[in-house]
Amino acid sequence: MKKEEFTALGISEELAVKAEAASQKELEGYVPKSQLDTVDAENKTLKQSVVDRDKQLEELKKSSGDNEALQKQIKELQDANKEAAKKHTDELKELRLTNAIKLAVAGKVYDEDMAAALFDRSKLVLTEDGKVAGLEEQLKSIQEAKSFLFKPTGSGQGYDPAGGSGGTVNPFAKDTFNLTEQGKLFRENPAQAREFAAAAGVKI
């Protein structure tokens, strides 16, 4: 847990800092569920591949008396296996990118699905060591362009598009509707004001 989460429970600032440090130490070596999901998906695919290969071998045994038919079937199986391998590789790539993006925005934004949808996956590259190149750069760009999606850090103030309590609330949100603040926001940053309005479902 983060320090802010402890203080929200009524714990003093000093104790919250200690509790955060203890929590981080406890989580050392923890494997994120997303990584376990990726390994599980790979394991299931490998098991299915073994079953499929066994079936193919049985079919080949049945055709062993007809050389022409056997060669044709082998070619068909080779093509099918290449296609299956490509599909499997593509699926794993998407799964790894999805998990990496989720981890990158986790706890930093108000709506993780909305933030994740803003990443351009075609510009993300899976490296040999399992990392995703270009992820941090895109996260930074998104944060600069769509700052209203991100929770404020430290003592800074930020807008919560859902109208919550994480910093200055969205003046367009139903529960915190404020015409004065809306006018001020439009004068200071019209583009951002329109983004906040859209986040709150207000048409301008």
PESUL-V611729 format. One record per residue. N is the residue number from 0. RES is the residue in three letters. PSI is psi as a letter, one per 40 degrees, with the letter a starting at -180 (none if undefined). OMEGA is omega in whole degrees, -180 to 180 (NA if undefined). NEAR is the number of other C-alpha atoms within 8 Angstrom. Layout:
# PESUL-V611729
N|RES|PSI|OMEGA|NEAR, N|RES|PSI|OMEGA|NEAR
This chain:
# PESUL-V611729
0|MET|i|178|7, 1|LYS|i|180|6, 2|LYS|d|-178|11, 3|GLU|d|-180|7, 4|GLU|d|178|8, 5|PHE|d|-179|13, 6|THR|d|178|11, 7|ALA|d|179|7, 8|LEU|e|178|6, 9|GLY|e|180|6, 10|ILE|i|-178|9, 11|SER|i|-178|7, 12|GLU|d|-178|8, 13|GLU|d|-180|6, 14|LEU|d|180|8, 15|ALA|d|178|13, 16|VAL|d|179|9, 17|LYS|d|-179|8, 18|ALA|d|178|10, 19|GLU|d|180|12, 20|ALA|d|180|8, 21|ALA|d|-180|8, 22|SER|d|179|9, 23|GLN|d|179|9, 24|LYS|d|-179|7, 25|GLU|d|-177|6, 26|LEU|e|178|7, 27|GLU|h|-179|6, 28|GLY|e|178|4, 29|TYR|h|179|5, 30|VAL|h|-180|6, 31|PRO|i|-180|6, 32|LYS|d|-179|6, 33|SER|d|179|7, 34|GLN|d|178|9, 35|LEU|d|179|9, 36|ASP|d|180|8, 37|THR|d|180|11, 38|VAL|d|180|8, 39|ASP|d|180|8, 40|ALA|d|178|9, 41|GLU|d|-180|9, 42|ASN|d|180|8, 43|LYS|d|-180|8, 44|THR|d|180|9, 45|LEU|d|179|8, 46|LYS|d|179|8, 47|GLN|d|179|8, 48|SER|d|178|8, 49|VAL|d|179|8, 50|VAL|d|-179|8, 51|ASP|d|-180|8, 52|ARG|d|178|8, 53|ASP|d|179|8, 54|LYS|d|-180|8, 55|GLN|d|179|9, 56|LEU|d|179|8, 57|GLU|d|180|8, 58|GLU|d|179|8, 59|LEU|d|179|11, 60|LYS|d|-179|7, 61|LYS|d|-177|7, 62|SER|e|-173|10, 63|SER|e|-179|8, 64|GLY|e|-177|6, 65|ASP|h|-174|7, 66|ASN|d|-179|8, 67|GLU|d|180|6, 68|ALA|d|-180|8, 69|LEU|d|180|12, 70|GLN|d|179|8, 71|LYS|d|-179|8, 72|GLN|d|178|9, 73|ILE|d|179|9, 74|LYS|d|-180|8, 75|GLU|d|180|8, 76|LEU|d|178|9, 77|GLN|d|179|8, 78|ASP|d|-179|8, 79|ALA|d|180|8, 80|ASN|d|177|8, 81|LYS|d|179|8, 82|GLU|d|179|8, 83|ALA|d|180|8, 84|ALA|d|179|8, 85|LYS|d|180|8, 86|LYS|d|180|8, 87|HIS|d|179|9, 88|THR|d|-180|8, 89|ASP|d|-180|8, 90|GLU|d|179|8, 91|LEU|d|179|11, 92|LYS|d|180|9, 93|GLU|d|180|8, 94|LEU|d|-180|9, 95|ARG|d|178|9, 96|LEU|d|179|12, 97|THR|d|-180|8, 98|ASN|d|-180|10, 99|ALA|d|180|9, 100|ILE|d|180|11, 101|LYS|d|179|10, 102|LEU|d|-178|7, 103|ALA|d|-177|9, 104|VAL|e|-176|12, 105|ALA|h|177|8, 106|GLY|e|-177|5, 107|LYS|e|-176|7, 108|VAL|i|179|11, 109|TYR|d|180|11, 110|ASP|h|-175|7, 111|GLU|d|180|10, 112|ASP|d|180|6, 113|MET|d|-180|7, 114|ALA|d|-179|11, 115|ALA|d|-178|10, 116|ALA|e|-178|6, 117|LEU|e|-180|7, 118|PHE|h|176|10, 119|ASP|g|-175|7, 120|ARG|d|-178|6, 121|SER|e|-179|5, 122|LYS|e|177|6, 123|LEU|h|-177|11, 124|VAL|h|176|8, 125|LEU|h|-179|10, 126|THR|i|-177|8, 127|GLU|d|180|5, 128|ASP|e|176|4, 129|GLY|e|180|6, 130|LYS|i|-180|7, 131|VAL|h|-180|11, 132|ALA|h|179|9, 133|GLY|e|-176|9, 134|LEU|d|-178|10, 135|GLU|d|180|8, 136|GLU|d|179|7, 137|GLN|d|179|10, 138|LEU|d|180|11, 139|LYS|d|180|8, 140|SER|d|180|8, 141|ILE|d|180|11, 142|GLN|d|179|10, 143|GLU|d|-177|7, 144|ALA|d|-177|6, 145|LYS|f|-175|8, 146|SER|d|-178|8, 147|PHE|e|179|12, 148|LEU|e|-173|12, 149|PHE|i|178|11, 150|LYS|i|179|13, 151|PRO|i|178|11, 152|THR|i|179|6, 153|GLY|b|-178|4, 154|SER|e|-178|5, 155|GLY|i|-180|7, 156|GLN|i|178|8, 157|GLY|i|179|11, 158|TYR|h|175|13, 159|ASP|h|-176|17, 160|PRO|e|179|14, 161|ALA|e|180|10, 162|GLY|f|-177|13, 163|GLY|a|-174|9, 164|SER|e|-178|7, 165|GLY|g|-179|10, 166|GLY|a|179|12, 167|THR|h|-175|9, 168|VAL|i|179|15, 169|ASN|h|-178|15, 170|PRO|e|179|11, 171|PHE|e|-178|12, 172|ALA|i|-176|13, 173|LYS|d|-175|7, 174|ASP|e|-178|5, 175|THR|f|-177|10, 176|PHE|h|-176|9, 177|ASN|h|-177|8, 178|LEU|d|-179|7, 179|THR|d|179|6, 180|GLU|d|178|8, 181|GLN|d|179|11, 182|GLY|d|180|8, 183|LYS|d|-179|8, 184|LEU|d|179|11, 185|PHE|d|179|11, 186|ARG|d|-176|7, 187|GLU|d|-177|6, 188|ASN|g|-177|8, 189|PRO|d|-178|9, 190|ALA|d|-180|7, 191|GLN|d|179|10, 192|ALA|d|179|11, 193|ARG|d|178|9, 194|GLU|d|179|9, 195|PHE|d|179|12, 196|ALA|d|180|13, 197|ALA|d|180|9, 198|ALA|d|-180|9, 199|ALA|e|179|12, 200|GLY|f|180|6, 201|VAL|h|179|8, 202|LYS|h|-179|5, 203|ILE|none|NA|4
